[in-house]
Amino acid sequence: MVTKDYIKGLLYGVGSLILIGIQPIIINSRPAEIDIYLFAMMTVIYEAIIFLPLMLIERKRIKSMKNTNTDMLNEISSLLNGWEKK
């Protein structure tokens, strides 16, 4: 079943794949003075800066919906709470 969350997840996934896909092009166009591994690390950090806040905002929204709506308790069993225990 296609829902709003499914489409949003699909768009985030496609966006991250596009950014990862153009990473080799960006790395090859770097100045020769910059180390290739340092430049690759910088591009990954920029991508994390873009997507980490989006993920945290979405997690907060789902968690607040879970706390206010008891019917969602069965639908959403985990938001990676307790992941370090496994």
Biopython code that builds the backbone (N, CA, C, O; Angstrom):
import numpy as np
from Bio.PDB.StructureBuilder import StructureBuilder

atoms = [
    (1, "MET", "N", (0.835, -1.173, 0.000)),
    (1, "MET", "CA", (0.000, 0.000, 0.000)),
    (1, "MET", "C", (0.885, 1.243, 0.000)),
    (1, "MET", "O", (1.771, 1.376, 0.844)),
    (2, "VAL", "N", (0.655, 2.124, -0.913)),
    (2, "VAL", "CA", (1.441, 3.345, -1.042)),
    (2, "VAL", "C", (0.842, 4.412, -0.126)),
    (2, "VAL", "O", (-0.317, 4.800, -0.269)),
    (3, "THR", "N", (1.664, 4.873, 0.815)),
    (3, "THR", "CA", (1.224, 5.919, 1.730)),
    (3, "THR", "C", (2.126, 7.126, 1.570)),
    (3, "THR", "O", (3.076, 7.116, 0.787)),
    (4, "LYS", "N", (1.810, 8.173, 2.333)),
    (4, "LYS", "CA", (2.609, 9.398, 2.302)),
    (4, "LYS", "C", (4.017, 9.140, 2.818)),
    (4, "LYS", "O", (4.986, 9.679, 2.283)),
    (5, "ASP", "N", (4.132, 8.304, 3.870)),
    (5, "ASP", "CA", (5.451, 7.990, 4.409)),
    (5, "ASP", "C", (6.290, 7.174, 3.430)),
    (5, "ASP", "O", (7.507, 7.338, 3.354)),
    (6, "TYR", "N", (5.631, 6.299, 2.686)),
    (6, "TYR", "CA", (6.337, 5.504, 1.685)),
    (6, "TYR", "C", (6.929, 6.403, 0.606)),
    (6, "TYR", "O", (8.081, 6.229, 0.210)),
    (7, "ILE", "N", (6.147, 7.355, 0.137)),
    (7, "ILE", "CA", (6.621, 8.277, -0.905)),
    (7, "ILE", "C", (7.742, 9.155, -0.369)),
    (7, "ILE", "O", (8.720, 9.419, -1.068)),
    (8, "LYS", "N", (7.597, 9.611, 0.884)),
    (8, "LYS", "CA", (8.641, 10.439, 1.485)),
    (8, "LYS", "C", (9.946, 9.649, 1.630)),
    (8, "LYS", "O", (11.021, 10.176, 1.342)),
    (9, "GLY", "N", (9.861, 8.415, 2.066)),
    (9, "GLY", "CA", (11.050, 7.574, 2.179)),
    (9, "GLY", "C", (11.691, 7.304, 0.837)),
    (9, "GLY", "O", (12.915, 7.283, 0.709)),
    (10, "LEU", "N", (10.850, 7.097, -0.166)),
    (10, "LEU", "CA", (11.357, 6.881, -1.514)),
    (10, "LEU", "C", (12.093, 8.112, -2.033)),
    (10, "LEU", "O", (13.155, 7.990, -2.644)),
    (11, "LEU", "N", (11.537, 9.293, -1.794)),
    (11, "LEU", "CA", (12.194, 10.530, -2.228)),
    (11, "LEU", "C", (13.518, 10.751, -1.497)),
    (11, "LEU", "O", (14.502, 11.164, -2.111)),
    (12, "TYR", "N", (13.550, 10.479, -0.190)),
    (12, "TYR", "CA", (14.811, 10.609, 0.555)),
    (12, "TYR", "C", (15.854, 9.619, 0.027)),
    (12, "TYR", "O", (17.028, 9.960, -0.114)),
    (13, "GLY", "N", (15.419, 8.404, -0.260)),
    (13, "GLY", "CA", (16.344, 7.404, -0.786)),
    (13, "GLY", "C", (16.896, 7.779, -2.150)),
    (13, "GLY", "O", (18.092, 7.638, -2.405)),
    (14, "VAL", "N", (16.025, 8.255, -3.023)),
    (14, "VAL", "CA", (16.473, 8.679, -4.358)),
    (14, "VAL", "C", (17.413, 9.876, -4.254)),
    (14, "VAL", "O", (18.415, 9.949, -4.965)),
    (15, "GLY", "N", (17.087, 10.809, -3.370)),
    (15, "GLY", "CA", (17.957, 11.976, -3.177)),
    (15, "GLY", "C", (19.339, 11.588, -2.685)),
    (15, "GLY", "O", (20.342, 12.117, -3.164)),
    (16, "SER", "N", (19.398, 10.661, -1.727)),
    (16, "SER", "CA", (20.704, 10.246, -1.224)),
    (16, "SER", "C", (21.470, 9.449, -2.271)),
    (16, "SER", "O", (22.694, 9.556, -2.350)),
    (17, "LEU", "N", (20.772, 8.655, -3.077)),
    (17, "LEU", "CA", (21.459, 7.920, -4.141)),
    (17, "LEU", "C", (22.023, 8.857, -5.205)),
    (17, "LEU", "O", (23.102, 8.613, -5.746)),
    (18, "ILE", "N", (21.300, 9.916, -5.500)),
    (18, "ILE", "CA", (21.812, 10.893, -6.463)),
    (18, "ILE", "C", (23.069, 11.563, -5.916)),
    (18, "ILE", "O", (24.058, 11.725, -6.631)),
    (19, "LEU", "N", (23.019, 11.953, -4.635)),
    (19, "LEU", "CA", (24.205, 12.584, -4.042)),
    (19, "LEU", "C", (25.387, 11.625, -3.986)),
    (19, "LEU", "O", (26.521, 12.031, -4.239)),
    (20, "ILE", "N", (25.139, 10.367, -3.660)),
    (20, "ILE", "CA", (26.231, 9.390, -3.642)),
    (20, "ILE", "C", (26.722, 9.116, -5.061)),
    (20, "ILE", "O", (27.915, 8.898, -5.273)),
    (21, "GLY", "N", (25.814, 9.125, -6.031)),
    (21, "GLY", "CA", (26.192, 8.860, -7.419)),
    (21, "GLY", "C", (27.067, 9.935, -8.023)),
    (21, "GLY", "O", (27.939, 9.633, -8.838)),
    (22, "ILE", "N", (26.853, 11.192, -7.641)),
    (22, "ILE", "CA", (27.691, 12.253, -8.205)),
    (22, "ILE", "C", (28.969, 12.466, -7.405)),
    (22, "ILE", "O", (29.803, 13.292, -7.776)),
    (23, "GLN", "N", (29.128, 11.728, -6.313)),
    (23, "GLN", "CA", (30.338, 11.882, -5.493)),
    (23, "GLN", "C", (31.617, 11.590, -6.282)),
    (23, "GLN", "O", (32.563, 12.366, -6.153)),
    (24, "PRO", "N", (31.716, 10.529, -7.089)),
    (24, "PRO", "CA", (32.958, 10.321, -7.856)),
    (24, "PRO", "C", (33.254, 11.454, -8.835)),
    (24, "PRO", "O", (34.417, 11.783, -9.068)),
    (25, "ILE", "N", (32.222, 12.044, -9.402)),
    (25, "ILE", "CA", (32.428, 13.166, -10.322)),
    (25, "ILE", "C", (32.990, 14.363, -9.564)),
    (25, "ILE", "O", (33.904, 15.039, -10.035)),
    (26, "ILE", "N", (32.433, 14.613, -8.394)),
    (26, "ILE", "CA", (32.915, 15.730, -7.582)),
    (26, "ILE", "C", (34.340, 15.472, -7.116)),
    (26, "ILE", "O", (35.165, 16.386, -7.102)),
    (27, "ILE", "N", (34.634, 14.232, -6.733)),
    (27, "ILE", "CA", (35.982, 13.911, -6.252)),
    (27, "ILE", "C", (37.002, 14.049, -7.375)),
    (27, "ILE", "O", (38.112, 14.521, -7.129)),
    (28, "ASN", "N", (36.661, 13.652, -8.597)),
    (28, "ASN", "CA", (37.600, 13.789, -9.711)),
    (28, "ASN", "C", (37.828, 15.245, -10.104)),
    (28, "ASN", "O", (38.850, 15.565, -10.711)),
    (29, "SER", "N", (36.902, 16.122, -9.772)),
    (29, "SER", "CA", (37.078, 17.524, -10.131)),
    (29, "SER", "C", (37.723, 18.330, -9.001)),
    (29, "SER", "O", (37.747, 19.559, -9.058)),
    (30, "ARG", "N", (38.232, 17.668, -8.004)),
    (30, "ARG", "CA", (38.854, 18.366, -6.873)),
    (30, "ARG", "C", (40.187, 18.976, -7.302)),
    (30, "ARG", "O", (40.793, 18.538, -8.280)),
    (31, "PRO", "N", (40.638, 19.991, -6.563)),
    (31, "PRO", "CA", (41.983, 20.534, -6.834)),
    (31, "PRO", "C", (43.051, 19.489, -6.496)),
    (31, "PRO", "O", (42.863, 18.681, -5.587)),
    (32, "ALA", "N", (44.142, 19.503, -7.208)),
    (32, "ALA", "CA", (45.197, 18.501, -7.016)),
    (32, "ALA", "C", (45.875, 18.615, -5.658)),
    (32, "ALA", "O", (46.487, 17.653, -5.193)),
    (33, "GLU", "N", (45.774, 19.781, -5.013)),
    (33, "GLU", "CA", (46.436, 19.983, -3.728)),
    (33, "GLU", "C", (45.728, 19.270, -2.570)),
    (33, "GLU", "O", (46.333, 19.026, -1.526)),
    (34, "ILE", "N", (44.464, 18.941, -2.755)),
    (34, "ILE", "CA", (43.691, 18.315, -1.685)),
    (34, "ILE", "C", (43.775, 16.803, -1.821)),
    (34, "ILE", "O", (43.617, 16.258, -2.913)),
    (35, "ASP", "N", (44.025, 16.130, -0.699)),
    (35, "ASP", "CA", (44.102, 14.675, -0.684)),
    (35, "ASP", "C", (42.741, 14.078, -1.061)),
    (35, "ASP", "O", (41.701, 14.603, -0.664)),
    (36, "ILE", "N", (42.750, 12.998, -1.815)),
    (36, "ILE", "CA", (41.507, 12.408, -2.310)),
    (36, "ILE", "C", (40.659, 11.850, -1.175)),
    (36, "ILE", "O", (39.433, 11.948, -1.222)),
    (37, "TYR", "N", (41.285, 11.267, -0.157)),
    (37, "TYR", "CA", (40.527, 10.704, 0.959)),
    (37, "TYR", "C", (39.914, 11.797, 1.823)),
    (37, "TYR", "O", (38.795, 11.645, 2.312)),
    (38, "LEU", "N", (40.621, 12.874, 2.012)),
    (38, "LEU", "CA", (40.092, 14.006, 2.764)),
    (38, "LEU", "C", (38.904, 14.628, 2.028)),
    (38, "LEU", "O", (37.907, 14.995, 2.649)),
    (39, "PHE", "N", (39.012, 14.744, 0.730)),
    (39, "PHE", "CA", (37.931, 15.322, -0.054)),
    (39, "PHE", "C", (36.704, 14.413, -0.053)),
    (39, "PHE", "O", (35.575, 14.898, 0.022)),
    (40, "ALA", "N", (36.917, 13.097, -0.136)),
    (40, "ALA", "CA", (35.795, 12.152, -0.062)),
    (40, "ALA", "C", (35.112, 12.246, 1.293)),
    (40, "ALA", "O", (33.885, 12.198, 1.373)),
    (41, "MET", "N", (35.888, 12.380, 2.352)),
    (41, "MET", "CA", (35.325, 12.518, 3.687)),
    (41, "MET", "C", (34.498, 13.796, 3.792)),
    (41, "MET", "O", (33.435, 13.795, 4.413)),
    (42, "MET", "N", (34.970, 14.870, 3.200)),
    (42, "MET", "CA", (34.228, 16.131, 3.250)),
    (42, "MET", "C", (32.896, 16.020, 2.513)),
    (42, "MET", "O", (31.896, 16.565, 2.981)),
    (43, "THR", "N", (32.855, 15.331, 1.377)),
    (43, "THR", "CA", (31.590, 15.190, 0.657)),
    (43, "THR", "C", (30.599, 14.335, 1.433)),
    (43, "THR", "O", (29.399, 14.607, 1.412)),
    (44, "VAL", "N", (31.086, 13.305, 2.116)),
    (44, "VAL", "CA", (30.198, 12.475, 2.938)),
    (44, "VAL", "C", (29.669, 13.267, 4.127)),
    (44, "VAL", "O", (28.511, 13.106, 4.510)),
    (45, "ILE", "N", (30.497, 14.113, 4.708)),
    (45, "ILE", "CA", (30.052, 14.943, 5.832)),
    (45, "ILE", "C", (28.982, 15.924, 5.362)),
    (45, "ILE", "O", (28.006, 16.154, 6.075)),
    (46, "TYR", "N", (29.147, 16.498, 4.189)),
    (46, "TYR", "CA", (28.112, 17.395, 3.664)),
    (46, "TYR", "C", (26.794, 16.666, 3.453)),
    (46, "TYR", "O", (25.726, 17.210, 3.733)),
    (47, "GLU", "N", (26.868, 15.448, 2.965)),
    (47, "GLU", "CA", (25.642, 14.673, 2.780)),
    (47, "GLU", "C", (24.990, 14.358, 4.123)),
    (47, "GLU", "O", (23.765, 14.405, 4.242)),
    (48, "ALA", "N", (25.787, 14.041, 5.122)),
    (48, "ALA", "CA", (25.237, 13.775, 6.460)),
    (48, "ALA", "C", (24.611, 15.033, 7.046)),
    (48, "ALA", "O", (23.591, 14.955, 7.731)),
    (49, "ILE", "N", (25.208, 16.184, 6.787)),
    (49, "ILE", "CA", (24.647, 17.449, 7.274)),
    (49, "ILE", "C", (23.284, 17.705, 6.633)),
    (49, "ILE", "O", (22.408, 18.296, 7.264)),
    (50, "ILE", "N", (23.096, 17.271, 5.399)),
    (50, "ILE", "CA", (21.820, 17.463, 4.724)),
    (50, "ILE", "C", (20.753, 16.520, 5.273)),
    (50, "ILE", "O", (19.634, 16.953, 5.550)),
    (51, "PHE", "N", (21.085, 15.231, 5.436)),
    (51, "PHE", "CA", (20.059, 14.245, 5.745)),
    (51, "PHE", "C", (19.866, 13.971, 7.233)),
    (51, "PHE", "O", (18.790, 13.509, 7.613)),
    (52, "LEU", "N", (20.838, 14.227, 8.087)),
    (52, "LEU", "CA", (20.676, 13.949, 9.520)),
    (52, "LEU", "C", (19.575, 14.797, 10.156)),
    (52, "LEU", "O", (18.752, 14.247, 10.888)),
    (53, "PRO", "N", (19.518, 16.109, 9.915)),
    (53, "PRO", "CA", (18.403, 16.874, 10.492)),
    (53, "PRO", "C", (17.040, 16.412, 9.986)),
    (53, "PRO", "O", (16.075, 16.385, 10.751)),
    (54, "LEU", "N", (16.949, 16.049, 8.711)),
    (54, "LEU", "CA", (15.684, 15.550, 8.177)),
    (54, "LEU", "C", (15.257, 14.274, 8.895)),
    (54, "LEU", "O", (14.081, 14.095, 9.213)),
    (55, "MET", "N", (16.214, 13.396, 9.146)),
    (55, "MET", "CA", (15.899, 12.149, 9.829)),
    (55, "MET", "C", (15.480, 12.399, 11.276)),
    (55, "MET", "O", (14.541, 11.771, 11.764)),
    (56, "LEU", "N", (16.166, 13.305, 11.962)),
    (56, "LEU", "CA", (15.825, 13.591, 13.351)),
    (56, "LEU", "C", (14.453, 14.258, 13.476)),
    (56, "LEU", "O", (13.701, 13.958, 14.404)),
    (57, "ILE", "N", (14.128, 15.150, 12.558)),
    (57, "ILE", "CA", (12.805, 15.802, 12.576)),
    (57, "ILE", "C", (11.710, 14.764, 12.336)),
    (57, "ILE", "O", (10.677, 14.780, 13.006)),
    (58, "GLU", "N", (11.935, 13.876, 11.392)),
    (58, "GLU", "CA", (10.936, 12.840, 11.086)),
    (58, "GLU", "C", (10.778, 11.879, 12.262)),
    (58, "GLU", "O", (9.663, 11.464, 12.577)),
    (59, "ARG", "N", (11.880, 11.527, 12.908)),
    (59, "ARG", "CA", (11.812, 10.625, 14.070)),
    (59, "ARG", "C", (11.050, 11.281, 15.215)),
    (59, "ARG", "O", (10.262, 10.623, 15.894)),
    (60, "LYS", "N", (11.281, 12.576, 15.430)),
    (60, "LYS", "CA", (10.572, 13.289, 16.480)),
    (60, "LYS", "C", (9.076, 13.350, 16.178)),
    (60, "LYS", "O", (8.254, 13.216, 17.085)),
    (61, "ARG", "N", (8.716, 13.552, 14.900)),
    (61, "ARG", "CA", (7.309, 13.607, 14.515)),
    (61, "ARG", "C", (6.626, 12.261, 14.745)),
    (61, "ARG", "O", (5.514, 12.209, 15.271)),
    (62, "ILE", "N", (7.284, 11.183, 14.355)),
    (62, "ILE", "CA", (6.702, 9.854, 14.535)),
    (62, "ILE", "C", (6.596, 9.507, 16.015)),
    (62, "ILE", "O", (5.614, 8.903, 16.447)),
    (63, "LYS", "N", (7.609, 9.891, 16.791)),
    (63, "LYS", "CA", (7.586, 9.590, 18.221)),
    (63, "LYS", "C", (6.460, 10.349, 18.918)),
    (63, "LYS", "O", (5.808, 9.800, 19.805)),
    (64, "SER", "N", (6.221, 11.608, 18.529)),
    (64, "SER", "CA", (5.132, 12.361, 19.146)),
    (64, "SER", "C", (3.775, 11.793, 18.739)),
    (64, "SER", "O", (2.843, 11.779, 19.543)),
    (65, "MET", "N", (3.659, 11.325, 17.498)),
    (65, "MET", "CA", (2.419, 10.687, 17.057)),
    (65, "MET", "C", (2.189, 9.381, 17.813)),
    (65, "MET", "O", (1.053, 9.034, 18.138)),
    (66, "LYS", "N", (3.268, 8.668, 18.088)),
    (66, "LYS", "CA", (3.159, 7.396, 18.809)),
    (66, "LYS", "C", (2.706, 7.630, 20.242)),
    (66, "LYS", "O", (1.935, 6.839, 20.785)),
    (67, "ASN", "N", (3.179, 8.713, 20.863)),
    (67, "ASN", "CA", (2.811, 9.001, 22.240)),
    (67, "ASN", "C", (1.372, 9.482, 22.362)),
    (67, "ASN", "O", (0.722, 9.221, 23.374)),
    (68, "THR", "N", (0.866, 10.175, 21.356)),
    (68, "THR", "CA", (-0.496, 10.709, 21.438)),
    (68, "THR", "C", (-1.546, 9.737, 20.916)),
    (68, "THR", "O", (-2.703, 9.812, 21.331)),
    (69, "ASN", "N", (-1.184, 8.844, 20.035)),
    (69, "ASN", "CA", (-2.147, 7.930, 19.417)),
    (69, "ASN", "C", (-1.802, 6.503, 19.825)),
    (69, "ASN", "O", (-0.764, 5.981, 19.420)),
    (70, "THR", "N", (-2.653, 5.868, 20.616)),
    (70, "THR", "CA", (-2.369, 4.513, 21.082)),
    (70, "THR", "C", (-2.554, 3.475, 19.982)),
    (70, "THR", "O", (-2.003, 2.378, 20.082)),
    (71, "ASP", "N", (-3.313, 3.789, 18.939)),
    (71, "ASP", "CA", (-3.492, 2.840, 17.841)),
    (71, "ASP", "C", (-2.206, 2.657, 17.046)),
    (71, "ASP", "O", (-1.986, 1.602, 16.451)),
    (72, "MET", "N", (-1.355, 3.681, 17.032)),
    (72, "MET", "CA", (-0.101, 3.571, 16.291)),
    (72, "MET", "C", (0.916, 2.716, 17.026)),
    (72, "MET", "O", (1.940, 2.341, 16.455)),
    (73, "LEU", "N", (0.641, 2.402, 18.297)),
    (73, "LEU", "CA", (1.576, 1.603, 19.082)),
    (73, "LEU", "C", (1.801, 0.242, 18.439)),
    (73, "LEU", "O", (2.925, -0.259, 18.435)),
    (74, "ASN", "N", (0.760, -0.357, 17.900)),
    (74, "ASN", "CA", (0.906, -1.642, 17.230)),
    (74, "ASN", "C", (1.547, -1.489, 15.856)),
    (74, "ASN", "O", (2.261, -2.380, 15.398)),
    (75, "GLU", "N", (1.293, -0.364, 15.203)),
    (75, "GLU", "CA", (1.823, -0.151, 13.858)),
    (75, "GLU", "C", (3.315, 0.169, 13.879)),
    (75, "GLU", "O", (4.073, -0.330, 13.046)),
    (76, "ILE", "N", (3.733, 0.999, 14.829)),
    (76, "ILE", "CA", (5.138, 1.372, 14.946)),
    (76, "ILE", "C", (5.670, 0.731, 16.218)),
    (76, "ILE", "O", (5.398, 1.203, 17.322)),
    (77, "SER", "N", (6.421, -0.335, 16.062)),
    (77, "SER", "CA", (6.890, -1.054, 17.243)),
    (77, "SER", "C", (8.216, -0.508, 17.753)),
    (77, "SER", "O", (8.510, -0.621, 18.943)),
    (78, "SER", "N", (9.023, 0.084, 16.873)),
    (78, "SER", "CA", (10.337, 0.540, 17.303)),
    (78, "SER", "C", (10.792, 1.719, 16.465)),
    (78, "SER", "O", (10.569, 1.765, 15.255)),
    (79, "LEU", "N", (11.434, 2.673, 17.129)),
    (79, "LEU", "CA", (12.116, 3.765, 16.437)),
    (79, "LEU", "C", (13.613, 3.675, 16.722)),
    (79, "LEU", "O", (14.293, 4.687, 16.890)),
    (80, "LEU", "N", (14.096, 2.463, 16.770)),
    (80, "LEU", "CA", (15.469, 2.137, 17.127)),
    (80, "LEU", "C", (15.752, 2.462, 18.592)),
    (80, "LEU", "O", (16.902, 2.692, 18.967)),
    (81, "ASN", "N", (14.712, 2.480, 19.414)),
    (81, "ASN", "CA", (14.922, 2.632, 20.849)),
    (81, "ASN", "C", (15.451, 1.324, 21.392)),
    (81, "ASN", "O", (14.872, 0.264, 21.155)),
    (82, "GLY", "N", (16.541, 1.398, 22.114)),
    (82, "GLY", "CA", (17.149, 0.192, 22.664)),
    (82, "GLY", "C", (18.015, -0.552, 21.668)),
    (82, "GLY", "O", (18.292, -1.734, 21.872)),
    (83, "TRP", "N", (18.451, 0.090, 20.604)),
    (83, "TRP", "CA", (19.250, -0.606, 19.591)),
    (83, "TRP", "C", (20.598, -1.031, 20.138)),
    (83, "TRP", "O", (21.175, -2.007, 19.658)),
    (84, "GLU", "N", (21.124, -0.307, 21.150)),
    (84, "GLU", "CA", (22.444, -0.657, 21.669)),
    (84, "GLU", "C", (22.399, -1.910, 22.515)),
    (84, "GLU", "O", (23.447, -2.496, 22.787)),
    (85, "LYS", "N", (21.217, -2.343, 22.943)),
    (85, "LYS", "CA", (21.104, -3.551, 23.762)),
    (85, "LYS", "C", (21.143, -4.817, 22.920)),
    (85, "LYS", "O", (21.403, -5.898, 23.448)),
    (86, "LYS", "N", (20.893, -4.704, 21.633)),
    (86, "LYS", "CA", (20.844, -5.907, 20.796)),
    (86, "LYS", "C", (22.205, -6.291, 20.282)),
    (86, "LYS", "O", (22.337, -7.281, 19.563)),
]
sb = StructureBuilder()
sb.init_structure("model")
sb.init_model(0)
sb.init_chain("A")
sb.init_seg("    ")
for serial, (resi, resn, name, xyz) in enumerate(atoms, 1):
    if name == "N":
        sb.init_residue(resn, " ", resi, " ")
    sb.init_atom(name, np.array(xyz, "f"), 0.0, 1.0, " ", f" {name:<3s}", serial, name[0])
structure = sb.get_structure()
